[in-house]
Amino acid sequence: MKLKYRLPALCLLVVAIINLTGCRRNNSNDNNSTNGNYTLTVWGAEEDQAMLKEMCEAYAKANSQNKYTFYFGVQGEGEAADKILNDVQSGPDVYSFPSDQINKLYAGGALARVGGDIEADIKAINTSESVNAASLEIDGETQMYAYPSTGDNCLFLYYDKSVYKNPEDLQSLDTMLSIANKAGKKVHFRLNDDGWYLSTFFFAEPDLKYDVTYNNKMVEQKVDINFNNTTGLNVMRALKSYLWNDALVAQTDDSKIIAAFTEKNGKREAAAAVSGTWNAATLKKLLGDNLGVNKLPSVKIGGNDRQLSGYMGYKLIGVNGYSKNKGEAHKLAKWLTNEENQLKRFETRGFAPTNSKLTQLSSVQSNEVISAVLDQAQYNRAQKSVPSTYWTPMGSLITPIISAKANGTQVTDSMLQNYLDALCKQIKK
């Protein structure tokens, strides 16, 4: 499963503070709540630890009729599922994870269902897209299994305002490449070896889809995909055309993007790059007021303009299905994702809120990065229920085209079709 959260791996620690924090969960019977005494373990990213502790302290003060002992673990969202499922019964009560892990966590019993008045409240205050990311289809019924926290894990465009001076310059990839060519610069778009980026071209065509069938335990039973139809072939033709453009750098990564935007001898190699929020701070330091952000451009597919449309990933808060204080854990999860704390995440970490009211705030909409995320989000697909077989073959799909360009050899339509047929054969189950 492809993960794009630039966060550290597991590091279970933190020094204890009486009645507030600790280093690990006590799984003895003493962890059961009695007479309003609650012990709850909370996992989150290293950068969020101070913020999480403040939120939990505020929760304890707001519920002063009870006594709380909080234990905190440092855990990057990207590895949350694997770490928790190693020993789910001893795992955290409340934890943060990316939306594409929801199926796996549910199948492992690591998610307790959100229901009743809490479910109604969460649905009422958050965007429908984020609620969808936090929900699963179980036996034909939509059921909620997590709390939307942030919605900003997607691809968008960073650009140099000294190169692209007008908004219309950014609407089309063809226009962007033409301007970059004339300026002797490059557009970085990591299409090779990364299916997360490459999916933006296929998702630009709404009819290109995959479908995963799960059993009632959310374990994959069947995978279908139609990327090898006529529309898919048109996408491959478009990709070939763009890959043959010398202004496009498809073999790139974060380090190369940063290097390309770094000024050398008074010049920058990059005119623009497709990336995400994790590079915002660094690129701002490099370009200053010349840094611009925008939704992804459109591309020409089969003679038609198509808006690039990638994955939209959400950070969610889950309650462990094995929590001994499940009821209180749900209340805490709701608190951690309420309007006040989503605003705190935005102000402290720059994360885009999923709270519908907060998305309309002038401070949110005036934030260039968040504005670009919200603009792009309307075109994207929620990153969940992705086939487990998807990422590896998608990552290598266009490698033969890039090799052919380097070797000066031809790539015919029949070859493109063969690449698509092989892709779908590897993904289908």
N, C-alpha and C positions, 0 to 999 in steps of 0.2 A: 504494500500500500504506500502510495506516494504521500509524503508529508512535507509541508512547506513552512512549518513553524520553526523559526530560527531560535531555538531555546535549548538550554542545557539538559543533559540527561539526569537520571536519578541521583540525588544526593540527600539521603534521608538524614536530617540533622536539625539543629537549632537548639540553642541553650534554653533550658527551662526558665520560665518566669512563673512564680507561684500563681496557681489558679488561672493562668492564661496560656502559657505555651510550654512545649516540651519537645523531646527528641524523637519519641516513637510511641506508638499506640500500646496501651496496656490492654491485652485481650482477655484478662481474667474476668470473672463474674463481677468484679468491682466496677467494670465499665458500664454495667446496666444502671439505668437511671433509677434512683430511689429518693423519694421525698424532694423532688425538684433539683437533684444533683445530676449534672450531665457531663460526660467526657466525650469530646468529639475530636477526631483527627482530620485535619484539612491539608490537602496537598495542592501546591501551586508552583509556578515557575519561580526561579531564583529571584528574578527582578521584581516579582510581585509580593515577596514575603513581607516587607514592611507594611505595604498597603493592606494585605490580607489580615495581618495582626490588628491593624487599626479598625478594620471592618468588624472583626470578631469581638474586639473590645467594646465597640459601639453596640453590637448586638447584645452582649452581656449586660451593658448598662440599661438598654431598652427593655430588658427582661430581668430586672433586678430581683424579682420574686424567686428566681432560680439561681443556682450556683453552677458555674461552668468551669471546666478545665479543658483548655484547647491544646492540642498537640499539632505541630506544623511539620510538614515534610516538603523538601525541595524536589520538585519533579517537573521536568519539561513536558509540555503537553504532547509533543511528538512521540514520546515513548510511554505515555501514561497507560495505555491499554496493556502493553506487554508486561510492564512492571506490576500492575494491579492483578492481572490474570495469573501471574506466577503464584500468587497466594491470595486469592480474592477474599477469603474469609478473614484474613488478617489485614486486609487493605484498609485504606482511609474511609472515613464515613462520608466525606464530601471532597470532591476533587474536580480539577479543571481538565478538559480534554478537547481535541478538535472534532468537528462534526463527522469526519469520515471514519471515526472509530466507534460510532454509536452501535452499529450492528454487532461488531466483535465483542464489545463490552456487554451488550444485552445477552448475546449467546452464552457468555461466560458467567452470567448471573450477577454482574457487577453494577447493574443499574436497577434502581427501584422505580416503579411507575409513579408519575406525577398525576394526581387526580383531585377530584372534588373541587372545593372553592379555590385551592391554590392553582390548579390547572386553569380554571376560568380566569383568574387574575392574571396569570402569566400570558395567556392568549390575548387578553384585552389590552395589555400595555406594550407588547412587542410586535415587530413587523411580522407579517404572515410568512415571509421567507425564512426568518430565523426560527419561528415556531415549527415550520416544516422540517428544518434541519434537526430539530430536537425531538422529532416524532418518528414513529415507525408504523408500518402497516402490519398488524398482527391479526390473523384470521379474518381479514377483510375489514378490520376496524382500525382507524387511526388512533394511536395511543401515544401519549407524551412520556418521554423517559429522561428528559434533561431540561435545564434552565438556560435559555439564551443569555450569553454574557457579552460577547463582542462580535462584530461582523466586519472584519477587515482583511481577511486572508484571500486576496485575489490579485490578479495581475492588472496593471495599468501602465500608463506611459509617463516616463520622465523625459524632459527635453530641455535643450539649451535655447533660451529665449532670444539669444543673439543670432541664432540660426533660423528658427521658426518664429517669425515676428507677427504673424497674423493667425487668428483662430482657425481660419479655413485651411491653413497649411497642415493642420493636424488631423483633418477629417478622413483622409485617405492615405493608406500605406504607399500607394503609387506616387502621390504627391510628395510625401515625406522623403521617399528614396530619391526622387528627382532633385529635390532641393539639396539633400545631403550630397548627391553626386556632384552638383555644381559647386558646392562649398568644399569639396574634397574631404568629406567627413563620412562617418558610418552610422548606421542604425543597428543596435545590438538587440537581437531577438533569439533567445535560446531555443531553437527549434530542434536541434540535434541532441540526442541522448537524454531528452527530458519530455516525457509524454504529457506532463502537466501543462507545459507551454504549448506543445504541438496541438493539444486538444482544442485550443482557441480557434483553429481553422476549421476543424470538423464540427465544432459546436456552433459555428457561424451559420451552418445549415440546420435548421430546426428538425428536419426529417431524419437526420443521422443520429442514431441512438443505440444504446445497449440496454438490455433488460435482464435483470437478475431475479431468478425465482428462489425464494428461501422457504425452508420448512418452518413450522411454528416455533422453532427455537432460533430462527434467523441464521441458520447455517445454509450456505450456498448449495442449491441443488442443480440449477441449470443457468447457463448464461447464453444469451443470444445477442448478436450485433450485426448491423446492416451497413457498416462502413464500406463494403466492397460493391455497392450498387453504382448506378450511373452517376448519382450525385457525388458519391465518394470519389469516383474517378475524376470528376471535375475539380474537386478539392486538391487531389494530387497534381493535376495539371497546373493549378494555381500555385501550389507550393513549389513545383519545379521552376516556374517562371520567376518567382520571387527569390528562390535560392540561387538562380543564375544571375541575379542582379548584384554587381560588385559592391554596392553600397550597403548590402545587408550582411551582417555578421551573425551566422546561425550557430557557430561553434564558440559559445561564450558561456560565462558563468558570472557570479557576483564579483569575484576578484578581477576579472577582465573588464567588467563594466566599470568598476571603480577606477581601474587603471586608465581606461579610455576617457573618462571624464576628468582625470587629473591633468592639470595644465603642465605642459612640457615645452620649454622654449617659447612660451607665450601662446601655445596652441593646444587645443583639445581634439583628440581623434573622434570622439563620439558627438553626434548631433542629438541622438535620442537613444533610449533603451527601454525595453519592456521589463518590468520588475515589480516588486511589491513594497509594502510598508517598511520591511526590515532594512532597506537601503536609504530610507528618507533622510535620516540625520546625517549620514556620511555625505550624501550627494548635496545636501544643503550647505555643508561646510565647504565643499569643493566649488560649487557654482554660485553660492550666495543668492543675490536677487535675480540672477539669470536662470535659476532653476524653475522650470515650469512642470506642472503635472496635468494629466488629462486622461480621459477614458481611452481605451484602445481604438485605433482607427478602423475604418472599413477596408475590405479587400475585394478584388475582382475574382469572382468564382463563376465559371460558366457564362461570362459576359454580364453578370449582375453584381451590383454592390452589396456586400454582405458585412454586417457588423461583427467583428471578432468577439467571441463570447466564450469566456473560460469558466473555470470553476469558481464558486463562491464558497469559501470555507468559513465556518463560525466556530468560535470558542464557546464551549458549553460547560455548565456545572452539573455534575452528576452526583446522585446519592447512591451509595453502595447498597446493593440488595441484601447484603449480609450485615449491615449496620445494626448494632444492638440498640441504638437510639435513633431508629429510622424516622420517627415522627419529628423529633427535634432537628434531625439532620435536614429534613425537607424544609423546615422553617428557616434554618440557617442558609440553605441554598437559595431560597427565595429572597432572603435579606441581602445576600452577596450580589444578587443580580437585580436588585430593585433600582428605581430611578436614581436615587441619591448615589448609590455605589457605581452605577454605570457612568454617571457624570464624573465621579471621582476617578474612574479608570481613564476616561477621556482626558481629564485635566492633568492626571499624574503620568500616564503612560502614552497618551495620544491615541488610544484605541477607539475605533468607531463604535458608537452605541447601537444596540438593537431596539432599545426603547423608542417607540414611535414618536413620542413627544420630544425626546432629546434630539432625534434626527432633524427636527425642525428648528432647533436653536441656531441663532445667528453665529454663535461662536463655533458650532459644529460645521455649519454650512460654509462659513468663511475660511475654515481650515482647508488649505488647498489639497492636501493629501486625502483627508477624509471626504472632501467633496468629490474628488476623482473616484474614490472607492464607491461611494453611494451612487454616482452616475453610472459607473460600470456595472454595479450590482444588478441593475434592472435588466441587463442582458444575460447575466450569467446563470449557470446551473448550480444548484446546491451540491456541494461535494459530500455526498453520502451514497450508499448502495453502489459503490464503484466495484466492478468485478475484481476479484483478487488476482485474476490473470491478466489484467489490463496494462499495468505500468511497464513491464519489461518489453513486450513487443512494440508498444507505442513509442517507447524511448529509442528504439533502433529502426523505426519505420523508414525514415528518410536518409539514413546513413548511406545506402547505395547511391542515392541521387547526388549527395555531396561528393562521394568518391568519384562518381562519373564526371562531375564538373572538374574536379582536380586533375583527372586523367585525360580530360578532353574527349570523352566518349559519349555516345548518344544514349538517351533514355527514351524509349518508345512508350506509347500508350499501353501496349501489351505487357511491357515490363512493369509499368505503374499498376496495372490491374493485378499482376502476379504478386506484387508487394502487398496489395490490399487483401487479396485472397489468403495469403500466408498469415497476415495480421489477424484476420477474423478466425482462421482455423486455430490459431494459438489462444485466442481469447475465449472462444466458445467452449462451453462445458456441457 
